[in-house]
Amino acid sequence: MPDEPTVGRDAAAWSPLDSDGWYAARNATTALRDVLVRASLEKDFPYLRADLNAFGHGLVELGRVSPDTAERLAELLRLALASGYGRGHASTTAEEHKGRT
């Protein structure tokens, strides 16, 4: 069975910290957290967290937000797109952020 996290080890000893998916999710969550703090939205995303699914794939959980928060986030994205952000590449990707942690 290829790419099993438990190959050669007891399943009880497997840790998410042994997974590249966990670190990718954590780094992306950190990058998003930093932007939300700069936008004063940190309290509006109380469920933001890094996670892994059952297959070891990293996920970023945004969680539930209020309609006002969704409207504000939509407006920030519209402004970013109108300013040309997203045409080409992002100024700070998760990979670039990973190098800073």
Stockholm file with secondary structure:
# STOCKHOLM 1.0

chainA/1-101         MPDEPTVGRDAAAWSPLDSDGWYAARNATTALRDVLVRASLEKDFPYLRADLNAFGHGLVELGRVSPDTAERLAELLRLALASGYGRGHASTTAEEHKGRT
#=GR chainA/1-101 SS CTTCTTTTSCGGGCCGGGCHHHHHHHHHHHHHHHHHHHTTCGGGCTTCEEEECTTSCEEEECCCCCHHHHHHHHHHHHHHHHTTTTSSCCSSCHHHHHHHC
#=GC SS_cons         CTTCTTTTSCGGGCCGGGCHHHHHHHHHHHHHHHHHHHTTCGGGCTTCEEEECTTSCEEEECCCCCHHHHHHHHHHHHHHHHTTTTSSCCSSCHHHHHHHC
//
